Each structure stands twice: as C-alpha cells, then as structure tokens.
C-alpha cells in the first residue's frame, strides 16, 4: 500500500516535470521564431540582444507590472494577441480594465 502511494506521487511528479519541459521547449521555439521574424522584417541588427534591451527599457520606463499611472482605461479584445500583455482585470492605482469577449458580439448587441 505504501509503495503504491509513492509510485503515484512519482508518476504525478513525472507528469508535471514533462509538462514543464514541454512548456519550456515551446517557449524557446516560440521565442526563436519571433526573434527571427523581427530580423526578417526589420533587418539583422534586430537580434535577441537588441530585443531584450528594448524590452528592459520599456519595462523600466512604464513600470512593467508596477504600473504607476492613474486615470487610465485599459481596453482589450479577447482575440487580440496582445491582450495578454495588458491589464485585463484589476489594474493597480484604481485604474479600469475592460476585456471585450469579441468584436462581433460587441457590435451585435
């Protein structure tokens, strides 16, 4: 009985580790794809280092997840791929966020 419990724990842990490995692999491949896409569109000088510097500058300038602005309305569409980078609910400093489920349902109402 005790061995069965340990095997179940090991099995569950192994499943989680495999899932993390797959997610990490997906992230690396996804990241490489978009870095290559930037270089293809904007030129070879837009490599991972330049992109990381730009991301760090933007996060420092705007506060990243520590946004300090006030009286801001964040409007995002659920099908917009950039909505994941914005506030979709409970933004800090008493700001407001609206997430539209889809433009079609918005215009049909």
Short mmCIF file of the C-alpha atoms (twelve columns), coordinates in Angstrom:
data_MODEL
# 
_entry.id   MODEL 
# 
loop_
_atom_site.group_PDB 
_atom_site.id 
_atom_site.type_symbol 
_atom_site.label_atom_id 
_atom_site.label_alt_id 
_atom_site.label_comp_id 
_atom_site.label_asym_id 
_atom_site.label_seq_id 
_atom_site.Cartn_x 
_atom_site.Cartn_y 
_atom_site.Cartn_z 
_atom_site.pdbx_PDB_model_num 
ATOM 1   C CA . UNK A 1   0.000   0.000  0.000   1 
ATOM 2   C CA . UNK A 2   2.780   2.440  0.903   1 
ATOM 3   C CA . UNK A 3   4.640   1.611  -2.330  1 
ATOM 4   C CA . UNK A 4   1.511   2.343  -4.372  1 
ATOM 5   C CA . UNK A 5   1.276   5.829  -2.845  1 
ATOM 6   C CA . UNK A 6   4.921   6.539  -3.611  1 
ATOM 7   C CA . UNK A 7   4.550   5.311  -7.176  1 
ATOM 8   C CA . UNK A 8   1.511   7.536  -7.650  1 
ATOM 9   C CA . UNK A 9   3.432   10.553 -6.303  1 
ATOM 10  C CA . UNK A 10  6.389   9.773  -8.576  1 
ATOM 11  C CA . UNK A 11  4.053   9.360  -11.557 1 
ATOM 12  C CA . UNK A 12  2.327   12.694 -10.859 1 
ATOM 13  C CA . UNK A 13  5.678   14.447 -10.365 1 
ATOM 14  C CA . UNK A 14  6.982   12.968 -13.597 1 
ATOM 15  C CA . UNK A 15  3.877   14.185 -15.455 1 
ATOM 16  C CA . UNK A 16  4.405   17.707 -14.093 1 
ATOM 17  C CA . UNK A 17  8.104   17.670 -14.992 1 
ATOM 18  C CA . UNK A 18  7.317   16.501 -18.539 1 
ATOM 19  C CA . UNK A 19  4.704   19.237 -18.851 1 
ATOM 20  C CA . UNK A 20  7.210   21.859 -17.660 1 
ATOM 21  C CA . UNK A 21  9.805   20.541 -20.100 1 
ATOM 22  C CA . UNK A 22  7.331   20.711 -22.983 1 
ATOM 23  C CA . UNK A 23  6.239   24.239 -21.980 1 
ATOM 24  C CA . UNK A 24  9.868   25.352 -21.722 1 
ATOM 25  C CA . UNK A 25  10.681  23.825 -25.109 1 
ATOM 26  C CA . UNK A 26  7.615   25.501 -26.633 1 
ATOM 27  C CA . UNK A 27  8.656   28.872 -25.160 1 
ATOM 28  C CA . UNK A 28  12.204  28.573 -26.550 1 
ATOM 29  C CA . UNK A 29  10.957  27.645 -30.031 1 
ATOM 30  C CA . UNK A 30  8.282   30.349 -29.913 1 
ATOM 31  C CA . UNK A 31  10.834  32.946 -28.797 1 
ATOM 32  C CA . UNK A 32  13.286  31.979 -31.539 1 
ATOM 33  C CA . UNK A 33  10.519  32.234 -34.136 1 
ATOM 34  C CA . UNK A 34  9.646   35.808 -33.148 1 
ATOM 35  C CA . UNK A 35  13.277  36.924 -32.899 1 
ATOM 36  C CA . UNK A 36  13.841  35.571 -36.407 1 
ATOM 37  C CA . UNK A 37  10.651  37.260 -37.589 1 
ATOM 38  C CA . UNK A 38  11.889  40.633 -36.260 1 
ATOM 39  C CA . UNK A 39  15.232  40.161 -38.019 1 
ATOM 40  C CA . UNK A 40  13.473  39.179 -41.255 1 
ATOM 41  C CA . UNK A 41  11.207  42.230 -41.158 1 
ATOM 42  C CA . UNK A 42  13.459  44.922 -39.671 1 
ATOM 43  C CA . UNK A 43  16.938  43.672 -40.534 1 
ATOM 44  C CA . UNK A 44  19.652  41.527 -38.945 1 
ATOM 45  C CA . UNK A 45  20.551  44.115 -36.292 1 
ATOM 46  C CA . UNK A 46  17.299  43.205 -34.502 1 
ATOM 47  C CA . UNK A 47  18.621  40.127 -32.748 1 
ATOM 48  C CA . UNK A 48  17.736  38.716 -29.311 1 
ATOM 49  C CA . UNK A 49  20.137  41.104 -27.538 1 
ATOM 50  C CA . UNK A 50  18.639  44.236 -29.122 1 
ATOM 51  C CA . UNK A 51  15.121  42.995 -28.417 1 
ATOM 52  C CA . UNK A 52  15.961  42.256 -24.782 1 
ATOM 53  C CA . UNK A 53  17.441  45.742 -24.344 1 
ATOM 54  C CA . UNK A 54  14.277  47.244 -25.838 1 
ATOM 55  C CA . UNK A 55  12.065  45.174 -23.563 1 
ATOM 56  C CA . UNK A 56  14.102  46.155 -20.497 1 
ATOM 57  C CA . UNK A 57  13.931  49.848 -21.467 1 
ATOM 58  C CA . UNK A 58  10.162  49.697 -21.997 1 
ATOM 59  C CA . UNK A 59  9.614   47.888 -18.686 1 
ATOM 60  C CA . UNK A 60  11.783  50.416 -16.821 1 
ATOM 61  C CA . UNK A 61  10.099  53.412 -18.498 1 
ATOM 62  C CA . UNK A 62  6.493   52.255 -17.985 1 
ATOM 63  C CA . UNK A 63  6.968   50.341 -14.740 1 
ATOM 64  C CA . UNK A 64  6.310   46.840 -16.143 1 
ATOM 65  C CA . UNK A 65  3.976   45.133 -13.690 1 
ATOM 66  C CA . UNK A 66  4.354   48.033 -11.230 1 
ATOM 67  C CA . UNK A 67  2.415   50.478 -13.401 1 
ATOM 68  C CA . UNK A 68  2.132   53.815 -11.581 1 
ATOM 69  C CA . UNK A 69  -0.273  55.659 -13.925 1 
ATOM 70  C CA . UNK A 70  -3.668  56.869 -12.785 1 
ATOM 71  C CA . UNK A 71  -6.958  57.551 -14.581 1 
ATOM 72  C CA . UNK A 72  -6.139  55.036 -17.339 1 
ATOM 73  C CA . UNK A 73  -8.716  52.904 -19.142 1 
ATOM 74  C CA . UNK A 74  -7.265  49.638 -20.486 1 
ATOM 75  C CA . UNK A 75  -9.483  48.336 -23.321 1 
ATOM 76  C CA . UNK A 76  -8.552  44.941 -24.757 1 
ATOM 77  C CA . UNK A 77  -10.162 42.428 -27.069 1 
ATOM 78  C CA . UNK A 78  -10.035 38.755 -26.153 1 
ATOM 79  C CA . UNK A 79  -8.998  37.766 -29.681 1 
ATOM 80  C CA . UNK A 80  -6.242  40.396 -29.824 1 
ATOM 81  C CA . UNK A 81  -2.962  38.510 -29.277 1 
ATOM 82  C CA . UNK A 82  -1.518  41.498 -27.384 1 
ATOM 83  C CA . UNK A 83  -4.194  41.469 -24.678 1 
ATOM 84  C CA . UNK A 84  -2.053  39.067 -22.641 1 
ATOM 85  C CA . UNK A 85  0.499   41.873 -22.199 1 
ATOM 86  C CA . UNK A 86  -2.019  44.336 -20.819 1 
ATOM 87  C CA . UNK A 87  -4.188  44.624 -17.756 1 
ATOM 88  C CA . UNK A 88  -7.443  42.774 -18.386 1 
ATOM 89  C CA . UNK A 89  -8.745  42.931 -14.830 1 
ATOM 90  C CA . UNK A 90  -7.919  44.724 -11.581 1 
ATOM 91  C CA . UNK A 91  -5.223  47.155 -12.768 1 
ATOM 92  C CA . UNK A 92  -3.318  48.957 -9.998  1 
ATOM 93  C CA . UNK A 93  -3.903  52.516 -8.766  1 
ATOM 94  C CA . UNK A 94  -7.665  52.452 -9.179  1 
ATOM 95  C CA . UNK A 95  -7.476  52.272 -12.993 1 
ATOM 96  C CA . UNK A 96  -10.102 50.459 -15.070 1 
ATOM 97  C CA . UNK A 97  -9.796  47.497 -17.426 1 
ATOM 98  C CA . UNK A 98  -12.332 46.290 -19.985 1 
ATOM 99  C CA . UNK A 99  -11.927 42.981 -21.815 1 
ATOM 100 C CA . UNK A 100 -14.220 42.627 -24.837 1 
ATOM 101 C CA . UNK A 101 -15.038 38.980 -25.497 1 
ATOM 102 C CA . UNK A 102 -15.161 39.578 -29.244 1 
ATOM 103 C CA . UNK A 103 -15.836 42.445 -31.575 1 
ATOM 104 C CA . UNK A 104 -18.646 40.503 -33.241 1 
ATOM 105 C CA . UNK A 105 -20.615 40.143 -30.014 1 
ATOM 106 C CA . UNK A 106 -19.871 43.782 -29.211 1 
ATOM 107 C CA . UNK A 107 -21.423 45.043 -32.452 1 
ATOM 108 C CA . UNK A 108 -24.381 42.621 -32.411 1 
ATOM 109 C CA . UNK A 109 -25.689 43.807 -29.042 1 
# 
